[in-house]
Amino acid sequence: MEPIAVQVQRVRSHAEPLPLPRYQTDGASGMDLLADIDGEWTLQPLERRAVPTGLAIALPPGFEGQVRPRSGLALRHGVTCLNSPGTIDADYRGEVQVILANLSGAPFSLRRGERIAQLIVAPVVRAALVEVEVLQATTRGSGGFGSTGV
């Protein structure tokens, strides 16, 4: 698979800059985003906070960034991303931040450089909405949650 070029800019300077996001394995779909914070932050139970990554990116037209939770944080600590998956549009040039929430009953300590989320770069298909009087019928029809038996 041929990678696409995504420009990355550091939005603040540190004496010891964090490594850029990278894929942890050859088959990984996402790159780990790191917490670009000073010192340590504590997320109290049920608290949410935007955590900076220190990076801005320029995605090529026709692509989006998806910010997703890390399964290890969710399983071990009850910490996940709100607004998930978060979307980074191709025309956004601000700092990428991750909205973390502590859904556990215990405080969670977050340190500089800790892996906090995954960034997926994916193609986008634009839709052209066409208004009609009646939609084509399907077997499911207008059945909602649980209507397929799952």
N, C-alpha and C positions, 0 to 999 in steps of 0.2 A: 504494500500500500504506500503510495507516494504522499508524504506529508505536505500540507499547505503552509505557507509562510504566514505567521501571525506576529506582528510587531508588538513589542513589549517595552514599556517605559516605567522606570522606577520613579515614584512620585515623591519620595523623600530619601534623604541620604542617611546612612548609618556607618559607623566606623567598620562594622562587620556586616556587610549586606547579606541578606538571606539568599539561598540558591533560587534560581528560577524554577517554576513548576516543571515537573517532568513525569513521564510515565514510569511507574515502578517496575513493571514487567513488560516484556514484548507484546503480550496479549491484552494489556490494560486498555480500557476505553477512556479513562479519565486521568488527568494530571492532578497531583495533590496541590492544593492551595495552602499556603502557610500563614500563620498569624504574624503580622508585622506590628507588634505592640512593644511597648517599653515595659520591662519588668514582668509582672504577673497580674493577670486579671482574675477575679473570682466571679463566676456566675452563680447566683443563689438559686435555690429551687424555684422553678417557674419564671425565672428572669430571662429576658431576651436582650441581645445586644448586637449591634453591627460591628463586626470585627474586620479591621482593615487588612488588606493583603500587601499594601505598599506598591501595587502594580496597576497600571492602566494598559489596556490592550486595544489594538486596532484590527478587528476581524475583517477579512475580505468581504465584499458584497456577496450576498447569497449564503452567508454562514451566521450562526449564532453561537454564543457560549451558554452552556447550561451549568449552573452551580447546583451540585447535589450533595447530600449528606455522606459522611463516611460511616460505613456500617459498624466499624469497631467502636467509634465514639458513641453511636446510638446503643449498641448492645451493652458495652461495658459501663457507660456513664449516663445513659439516658439523654445525651446531648445530640441535637439534630439541627437541621437547617429549616427555618421557616421560609415560606414563599418558595417551596421546593417543587420542581426545580426552578431556581431563579434564572431569569433570562438576561443575557448581555447582548444587546442589539449591535449590529455591525456599525452603526453610527455613534455609539456611546464611547466617549473618550475619558470619562472620569475614573476614579479609583474603583477597582473591584473590591467590594466588601461582602462579607458573608453574615447573614442574620442567623446567629446561633441562639438556640433556646435550650435551657436546662429543664428537661421534663422529669428529672429524678427528684427524690426527696432530700438529696445531699448537695452541698456546695460543690462546684466543679472549678478547679484551678486550671487556668490556661496560661501557657508560657510562650514567649517569643520563639518563633520558628516551628511551633507545633503544627502538625497537619490538621486542618479544620474542615476541609471540604474537598470535593473533586470538581474539576473543570472539564466538561465535555465540549468539544468543538464539533458542531453538526451542521449539515446543510439544511437550508430552509427552502420550503416550497411556498410560493405566494399563491393565494387563492383569489379567484375572481368570483364573487358571490353573484348568483343569478336568481332573482326572485321569481317564484312560480306560485300558482294558485293551489296546487296539490303536489305533495311529494310522492315519489314512487313507493308503492307498498312493499313491505318486507314481512317475513314470518314473525319477527319480534314486534314490529310495529312501534307503539309508543311506550312499551314496557320499560320501567325504570329499574332502580337498584334491585338486584336479586331476581329480576324477571326471567333470567335465562337459567335459573336453577343453581347458579353458582353462589 
